[in-house]
Amino acid sequence: MPYNVVLFITDQQRRDACGCYGNAVVRTPAIDRLAARGVRFTQAYCDSPVCAPSRAAMISGRRPCSNTALTHAVNGRSPGTPGNPGIVCEETLGSMFRKAGYATAAIGKMHVHGETREDDLGFDVRKHRFYTYDYEDYIREVGRDRVDVYLFDKQLSAHNKYNTSNTPVPLEAEYMQDSLTTASSLEFIRANAEQPFFLHVGLEKPHPPWATQAKYHEMYNPADMPLPDSRRQWDEIPEPFPFIPMRGLRPDGLGMSDERMQCAVASYYACCSEADENVGRILSLLEELAIADETIVIFTTDHGENLFDHGCMQKHCFYESAVGIPLILAGPDVDAAGAVCPQPCSLIDLMPTLAELCSLPTPGDAEGLSLLPALCGEVDEDRPIFSEFHEPSTGPCRMIRTREWKYVLYPGKAEVLFDRAADPHELTNLATDPQHRATCDELRGLVLDGWDTPDLPAQWRRA
């Protein structure tokens, strides 16, 4: 019989912001329970460390340079490439499943380029869009005043965005964005429990502002929050990151003391716990309806969060905390309960993986690889993984991650090379060391090979 699919995607959740990934502070019991009955990937990456391009890559199964969704593009109306109305692909995840007769829904935050009220990207049911359409859906549901309370950082300082006072949002649960998303997701599952369905659950947290209901903030004492040793790296190394756009990424430039940083970390983890509870509500319904054993469940996010690593905030770079993501897969045909898989992978691999698990044809232009062989023990740890970022202040930049190295090219500006084994915290850039020139030359060639993107200067293009 056809399997159901539930795809959870949170926003800005770093890989280690889940208990099952070794974090002893954050409380994510539902996600941990999912990992205990599925497979947890330890080498998963986003295809771009920024929301909209990463989400478009997942939905299309194609890299940003291929699907043309290069930039953040406010409200998803433009893919970032002139003349293209939306992402370029044969199928989306939604249309792939709808063509196979599935009931399809994308509920909650989606933020994919080109989605309009008319272009549904293959989803029969679409509700509770967030950020897309300027919060119109959320305002219609709960009213402008409540939305303004939820978005309490708007028009205020970055301290409010990161909630350095650890202040909860004074809203009842039913008015929270992710509560609305979860309630409608539960309704969709109940309505379609007797037929195969594909459900994309877009949870907004833990994206800033890092504020949620008091019960989640009360779970974390700021004084107990660990901070990274590299949190003052901006001050310790003169101009260490000429290749990273500022855009509010430097907390010490905002005058953040350690105490304020700890409040921000507590607030971030509170938002992770809110997301986890909503995941748990949906997993519980699958069990209640006795369809958990015929439902494939995936938990992931669009990109990570630096959370003071290297003195940085947000994403927009290729440090592991920004580009590394959690990825958990559970369900039928996933026999290794609680397994840990080191297969290097990225979000574009979800389309061919789900196609193979559900016996559907994989779209011909999909660029990812099915993870089913890795689920069966055939792990290729030498597979290179790419990620790219397109920002006017940096120009186009691209990362390759191999078994030994992480290399980033900012054409005409900078190169970065980290030894993944000897320098797991990515503190020493080896690209300027003459001893590693041959390695940089080799990896630069791999980065440029086939990187066909219109904002790449002509002198850097390769046939």
PLY file of the C-alpha trace (Angstrom):
ply
format ascii 1.0
element vertex 463
property float x
property float y
property float z
element edge 462
property int vertex1
property int vertex2
end_header
0.00 0.00 0.00
1.19 3.58 -0.58
2.89 5.21 2.36
1.85 8.54 3.82
4.53 11.21 4.24
4.80 13.91 6.92
7.68 16.34 6.36
8.48 18.64 9.29
10.66 21.62 8.50
11.50 24.09 11.25
13.28 27.38 10.62
16.87 28.13 11.66
17.44 25.11 13.90
21.09 24.22 14.19
21.95 20.54 14.04
22.87 20.29 17.71
19.71 22.04 18.92
18.11 18.64 19.49
18.74 16.33 22.41
19.28 13.36 20.10
22.27 15.14 18.55
24.05 15.23 21.90
22.77 18.49 23.38
22.22 17.92 27.10
20.57 21.31 27.64
17.83 21.67 25.04
14.64 19.68 25.64
13.21 18.08 22.50
11.56 14.83 23.65
9.33 14.39 20.58
12.19 14.81 18.11
14.35 12.52 20.22
11.57 9.92 20.24
11.36 10.12 16.45
15.13 9.59 16.20
14.87 6.58 18.51
12.64 4.79 16.01
14.33 6.06 12.85
17.69 7.10 11.42
19.56 10.24 12.42
21.90 11.67 9.78
25.00 13.32 11.23
26.39 14.88 8.04
23.32 16.67 6.60
23.62 20.15 5.12
21.44 22.84 3.63
22.00 23.75 -0.02
22.12 27.44 0.88
22.49 29.02 4.35
19.49 31.30 3.92
15.76 30.57 4.07
14.18 30.88 0.63
16.95 29.35 -1.56
17.31 26.44 0.85
13.58 25.76 0.87
13.36 26.03 -2.90
16.18 23.49 -3.21
14.32 21.03 -0.99
11.00 21.49 -2.80
12.55 21.21 -6.28
15.29 18.65 -5.64
17.68 21.03 -7.41
20.51 23.30 -6.31
19.93 27.08 -6.23
22.13 27.64 -9.28
19.92 25.17 -11.18
16.44 26.11 -9.98
17.32 29.87 -10.19
16.24 30.61 -6.59
19.42 32.42 -5.66
18.46 35.02 -3.08
16.14 35.53 -0.14
13.74 37.53 -2.35
11.21 39.17 -0.06
7.97 37.21 0.18
9.13 34.62 -2.33
7.80 36.47 -5.35
11.02 36.44 -7.34
13.66 33.72 -7.59
16.53 36.20 -7.81
17.16 35.68 -11.51
15.70 38.34 -13.86
12.96 37.07 -16.13
12.06 33.95 -14.15
8.69 33.96 -12.35
9.55 31.10 -10.02
11.71 28.06 -9.44
12.78 26.07 -12.49
12.09 22.34 -12.14
10.10 19.52 -13.71
8.28 18.74 -10.48
8.05 19.94 -6.92
7.63 17.57 -4.01
3.96 18.57 -4.00
3.34 17.95 -7.69
5.29 14.68 -7.61
2.97 13.27 -4.94
-0.21 14.84 -6.33
0.50 13.26 -9.74
0.68 9.89 -7.93
-2.81 10.39 -6.47
-1.85 11.63 -3.02
-3.78 14.28 -1.13
-1.20 17.04 -0.67
-0.91 19.93 1.78
1.67 22.56 2.68
0.60 24.12 5.95
2.53 26.83 7.76
5.70 28.55 6.68
6.83 27.71 3.16
8.66 30.77 1.78
9.45 29.28 -1.61
10.15 31.49 -4.60
7.34 31.94 -7.06
4.53 30.62 -4.90
1.48 32.79 -5.41
-2.18 32.45 -4.54
-2.65 30.95 -8.01
0.51 28.82 -8.30
0.12 26.15 -5.64
3.39 24.26 -6.34
1.46 21.00 -6.25
-0.28 21.37 -2.89
-4.05 20.94 -2.72
-4.28 22.54 0.73
-2.27 25.66 1.64
-2.80 27.52 4.88
-1.08 29.75 7.41
1.64 31.19 5.23
4.09 33.19 7.32
6.26 36.02 5.97
5.03 35.22 2.47
2.19 37.62 1.62
3.33 40.04 4.35
1.73 37.99 7.17
-1.73 38.30 5.57
-2.75 34.78 6.58
-1.68 35.25 10.19
-3.39 38.63 10.48
-6.61 37.21 9.09
-6.54 34.39 11.64
-5.72 36.27 14.85
-5.84 40.02 14.10
-3.19 42.66 13.55
-2.73 43.45 17.24
-1.86 39.86 18.16
0.49 39.57 15.18
2.29 42.70 16.35
2.72 41.12 19.78
4.12 37.94 18.20
6.51 39.97 16.03
7.66 42.05 18.96
11.10 42.64 17.47
9.77 44.62 14.54
10.83 48.27 14.57
12.95 47.50 17.64
16.60 46.68 18.23
18.44 43.45 17.55
18.41 42.84 21.30
14.66 42.30 20.99
15.09 40.01 17.98
17.43 37.76 19.98
15.44 38.34 23.18
18.41 39.14 25.37
16.02 39.81 28.24
14.49 36.31 27.94
10.98 37.80 27.84
8.02 35.55 26.92
5.30 36.46 24.45
1.98 37.27 26.19
-0.17 35.25 23.78
-2.37 32.24 24.43
-1.36 29.05 22.65
-4.16 29.20 20.09
-2.84 32.52 18.74
0.75 31.38 18.18
1.66 30.90 14.52
2.92 27.34 14.95
-0.13 26.38 17.00
-2.34 27.37 14.08
-0.12 25.40 11.71
-0.28 22.34 13.94
-4.04 22.50 14.43
-4.64 22.63 10.67
-2.12 19.84 10.09
-4.02 17.65 12.57
-7.26 18.49 10.76
-5.74 17.52 7.40
-4.47 14.19 8.74
-7.85 13.31 10.25
-9.60 14.17 6.99
-7.22 12.07 4.89
-6.36 9.16 7.16
-8.05 6.67 4.82
-6.04 7.67 1.73
-2.36 8.33 1.02
-1.30 11.88 1.82
1.78 14.09 1.70
1.92 16.81 4.36
4.53 19.58 4.55
4.47 21.07 8.07
6.28 24.43 8.08
7.03 25.45 11.67
8.25 29.03 12.08
10.31 28.56 15.24
13.12 28.79 16.22
13.51 31.67 13.77
13.90 35.10 15.46
12.34 36.71 17.36
13.34 34.21 20.02
10.27 34.64 22.13
7.50 32.20 22.87
5.09 31.38 25.66
6.25 31.57 29.27
6.05 27.82 29.88
8.87 27.24 27.39
11.05 30.06 28.73
10.61 28.65 32.22
12.30 25.45 31.08
15.68 27.20 30.82
17.71 29.14 33.38
19.88 31.63 31.48
22.69 31.25 34.02
22.98 27.59 33.04
23.32 28.23 29.30
26.73 27.33 27.85
28.44 29.81 25.52
31.02 28.95 22.85
34.67 29.77 23.53
34.82 31.52 20.13
32.11 34.06 20.99
34.61 36.97 21.03
36.46 35.93 17.89
35.50 39.14 16.10
37.50 41.10 18.70
40.38 38.67 19.04
41.30 38.47 15.34
41.38 41.76 13.39
38.98 41.55 10.43
38.75 37.74 10.56
35.70 37.50 8.34
35.92 39.93 5.39
33.70 37.55 3.46
30.70 37.48 5.83
28.00 40.15 5.42
27.42 42.12 8.60
23.61 42.28 8.60
23.39 42.18 12.37
25.58 39.10 12.62
28.01 40.51 15.17
26.64 40.33 18.73
29.60 42.03 20.40
29.02 44.96 18.08
25.60 45.19 19.72
27.24 45.39 23.13
26.09 41.94 24.25
27.54 40.84 27.57
27.87 37.16 28.37
24.75 37.46 30.51
22.75 38.82 27.58
24.09 36.09 25.34
22.99 33.47 27.85
19.49 34.97 27.90
19.45 34.77 24.10
20.52 31.12 24.15
17.81 30.32 26.69
15.27 32.09 24.49
16.45 30.18 21.41
16.13 26.85 23.19
12.67 27.84 24.43
11.62 28.27 20.80
13.14 24.89 19.94
11.03 23.32 22.68
7.90 24.99 21.35
8.59 23.52 17.91
9.22 20.12 19.49
5.87 20.12 21.28
4.07 20.78 18.01
5.98 17.96 16.35
4.89 15.72 19.21
1.22 16.61 18.81
1.27 15.45 15.19
3.24 12.29 15.93
0.74 11.43 18.66
-2.18 11.74 16.25
-0.50 9.37 13.78
-0.27 6.83 16.60
-3.82 7.49 17.78
-5.18 6.85 14.27
-3.01 3.72 13.95
-1.30 5.01 10.80
2.18 5.66 12.24
3.44 2.35 10.86
2.41 3.33 7.34
3.70 6.90 7.48
7.18 8.11 6.57
8.18 10.97 8.85
11.04 13.36 8.15
12.28 16.06 10.50
14.66 18.74 9.26
15.16 22.50 8.96
16.14 25.01 6.29
19.53 26.05 7.77
21.28 26.40 11.09
22.03 29.27 13.48
25.50 30.43 14.54
24.31 31.24 18.09
27.52 33.14 18.98
29.92 30.62 17.42
32.82 32.71 16.03
31.08 35.77 17.41
28.34 35.41 14.79
24.57 35.33 14.75
22.03 34.05 12.22
23.24 32.16 9.12
24.59 33.66 5.82
27.91 31.79 5.98
29.37 28.30 5.81
30.40 27.67 9.37
29.11 24.28 10.50
26.63 25.86 12.90
25.01 27.76 10.00
25.12 25.19 7.20
24.82 21.92 9.15
21.27 20.75 9.80
19.39 17.97 11.62
17.84 15.29 9.44
15.84 12.39 10.87
13.91 9.82 8.86
11.57 7.24 10.35
8.80 4.97 9.14
8.18 1.82 7.12
11.22 0.34 5.35
13.46 2.13 7.86
14.44 -0.87 9.92
17.46 0.39 11.86
15.65 2.03 14.77
17.85 4.53 16.57
20.59 4.22 13.96
23.13 6.96 13.30
24.07 7.43 9.63
27.24 9.33 8.59
26.18 9.59 4.93
26.94 13.12 3.63
23.70 14.52 2.24
21.66 17.67 1.69
18.05 18.73 1.31
18.00 18.04 -2.44
18.30 14.35 -1.56
14.82 14.24 -0.03
13.01 14.19 -3.38
14.73 11.08 -4.80
14.67 9.41 -1.37
10.92 9.86 -0.96
10.31 8.87 -4.57
12.15 5.58 -4.05
10.56 4.86 -0.67
7.07 5.48 -2.13
7.76 3.72 -5.47
7.31 6.90 -7.49
9.33 7.99 -10.53
12.06 10.47 -9.65
11.82 13.67 -11.73
14.40 13.62 -14.50
16.08 16.89 -13.51
16.42 16.10 -9.80
20.04 16.58 -8.71
20.00 14.84 -5.35
20.67 11.18 -4.63
18.40 8.70 -2.87
19.46 7.98 0.68
17.88 4.52 0.59
21.25 2.79 -0.02
22.63 4.55 3.07
19.61 3.39 5.06
20.60 -0.13 4.04
24.19 0.33 5.16
25.80 1.43 1.88
27.37 4.67 3.09
29.58 6.74 0.78
31.50 9.00 3.15
33.58 10.35 0.25
30.59 12.02 -1.39
31.23 15.78 -1.72
28.47 18.13 -0.58
27.95 21.64 -1.97
26.22 24.70 -0.61
26.01 28.20 -2.10
25.11 31.72 -1.05
24.30 34.73 -3.19
24.41 38.11 -1.50
25.15 41.54 -3.05
27.64 42.42 -0.32
29.67 39.22 -0.78
28.89 38.24 -4.34
28.28 34.58 -5.11
30.11 32.09 -2.90
30.15 28.32 -2.72
31.25 25.60 -0.31
32.41 22.06 -0.88
32.63 19.64 2.03
34.68 16.48 1.52
35.67 13.78 3.98
38.84 15.71 4.90
38.16 19.35 4.07
35.70 22.19 4.02
36.57 24.75 1.36
34.74 27.98 0.55
35.38 30.21 -2.46
34.42 33.88 -2.51
35.53 34.61 -6.11
38.01 37.46 -6.22
37.70 38.09 -2.47
38.71 35.20 -0.23
39.21 31.49 0.18
38.62 29.46 3.32
39.98 26.00 4.07
39.31 24.03 7.24
40.76 20.63 8.18
37.60 18.86 9.33
39.38 16.32 11.55
42.11 18.46 13.11
39.99 21.62 13.43
36.34 20.58 14.03
35.48 24.01 15.49
36.74 25.72 12.31
39.11 28.16 14.01
42.09 28.11 11.62
41.82 29.09 7.96
44.51 27.15 6.09
43.85 28.73 2.69
46.71 31.23 3.12
49.20 28.51 4.08
51.47 27.67 1.07
51.54 24.04 2.20
47.84 23.77 1.34
47.93 25.55 -2.02
47.55 22.31 -4.00
44.52 21.31 -1.92
42.90 24.71 -2.49
43.59 24.50 -6.21
41.93 21.09 -6.42
38.88 22.06 -4.38
38.51 25.39 -6.21
38.27 23.46 -9.45
35.53 21.24 -8.03
33.61 24.28 -6.74
33.72 26.05 -10.10
33.01 22.96 -12.20
29.39 23.16 -13.33
28.61 26.17 -11.12
26.47 27.91 -13.73
25.03 30.98 -12.05
24.40 34.38 -13.66
26.04 36.44 -10.90
29.39 34.64 -11.18
31.92 36.95 -12.91
32.89 35.73 -16.36
36.57 35.24 -15.49
35.59 32.61 -12.92
33.38 30.53 -15.17
34.50 27.09 -16.28
33.23 25.10 -19.22
0 1
1 2
2 3
3 4
4 5
5 6
6 7
7 8
8 9
9 10
10 11
11 12
12 13
13 14
14 15
15 16
16 17
17 18
18 19
19 20
20 21
21 22
22 23
23 24
24 25
25 26
26 27
27 28
28 29
29 30
30 31
31 32
32 33
33 34
34 35
35 36
36 37
37 38
38 39
39 40
40 41
41 42
42 43
43 44
44 45
45 46
46 47
47 48
48 49
49 50
50 51
51 52
52 53
53 54
54 55
55 56
56 57
57 58
58 59
59 60
60 61
61 62
62 63
63 64
64 65
65 66
66 67
67 68
68 69
69 70
70 71
71 72
72 73
73 74
74 75
75 76
76 77
77 78
78 79
79 80
80 81
81 82
82 83
83 84
84 85
85 86
86 87
87 88
88 89
89 90
90 91
91 92
92 93
93 94
94 95
95 96
96 97
97 98
98 99
99 100
100 101
101 102
102 103
103 104
104 105
105 106
106 107
107 108
108 109
109 110
110 111
111 112
112 113
113 114
114 115
115 116
116 117
117 118
118 119
119 120
120 121
121 122
122 123
123 124
124 125
125 126
126 127
127 128
128 129
129 130
130 131
131 132
132 133
133 134
134 135
135 136
136 137
137 138
138 139
139 140
140 141
141 142
142 143
143 144
144 145
145 146
146 147
147 148
148 149
149 150
150 151
151 152
152 153
153 154
154 155
155 156
156 157
157 158
158 159
159 160
160 161
161 162
162 163
163 164
164 165
165 166
166 167
167 168
168 169
169 170
170 171
171 172
172 173
173 174
174 175
175 176
176 177
177 178
178 179
179 180
180 181
181 182
182 183
183 184
184 185
185 186
186 187
187 188
188 189
189 190
190 191
191 192
192 193
193 194
194 195
195 196
196 197
197 198
198 199
199 200
200 201
201 202
202 203
203 204
204 205
205 206
206 207
207 208
208 209
209 210
210 211
211 212
212 213
213 214
214 215
215 216
216 217
217 218
218 219
219 220
220 221
221 222
222 223
223 224
224 225
225 226
226 227
227 228
228 229
229 230
230 231
231 232
232 233
233 234
234 235
235 236
236 237
237 238
238 239
239 240
240 241
241 242
242 243
243 244
244 245
245 246
246 247
247 248
248 249
249 250
250 251
251 252
252 253
253 254
254 255
255 256
256 257
257 258
258 259
259 260
260 261
261 262
262 263
263 264
264 265
265 266
266 267
267 268
268 269
269 270
270 271
271 272
272 273
273 274
274 275
275 276
276 277
277 278
278 279
279 280
280 281
281 282
282 283
283 284
284 285
285 286
286 287
287 288
288 289
289 290
290 291
291 292
292 293
293 294
294 295
295 296
296 297
297 298
298 299
299 300
300 301
301 302
302 303
303 304
304 305
305 306
306 307
307 308
308 309
309 310
310 311
311 312
312 313
313 314
314 315
315 316
316 317
317 318
318 319
319 320
320 321
321 322
322 323
323 324
324 325
325 326
326 327
327 328
328 329
329 330
330 331
331 332
332 333
333 334
334 335
335 336
336 337
337 338
338 339
339 340
340 341
341 342
342 343
343 344
344 345
345 346
346 347
347 348
348 349
349 350
350 351
351 352
352 353
353 354
354 355
355 356
356 357
357 358
358 359
359 360
360 361
361 362
362 363
363 364
364 365
365 366
366 367
367 368
368 369
369 370
370 371
371 372
372 373
373 374
374 375
375 376
376 377
377 378
378 379
379 380
380 381
381 382
382 383
383 384
384 385
385 386
386 387
387 388
388 389
389 390
390 391
391 392
392 393
393 394
394 395
395 396
396 397
397 398
398 399
399 400
400 401
401 402
402 403
403 404
404 405
405 406
406 407
407 408
408 409
409 410
410 411
411 412
412 413
413 414
414 415
415 416
416 417
417 418
418 419
419 420
420 421
421 422
422 423
423 424
424 425
425 426
426 427
427 428
428 429
429 430
430 431
431 432
432 433
433 434
434 435
435 436
436 437
437 438
438 439
439 440
440 441
441 442
442 443
443 444
444 445
445 446
446 447
447 448
448 449
449 450
450 451
451 452
452 453
453 454
454 455
455 456
456 457
457 458
458 459
459 460
460 461
461 462
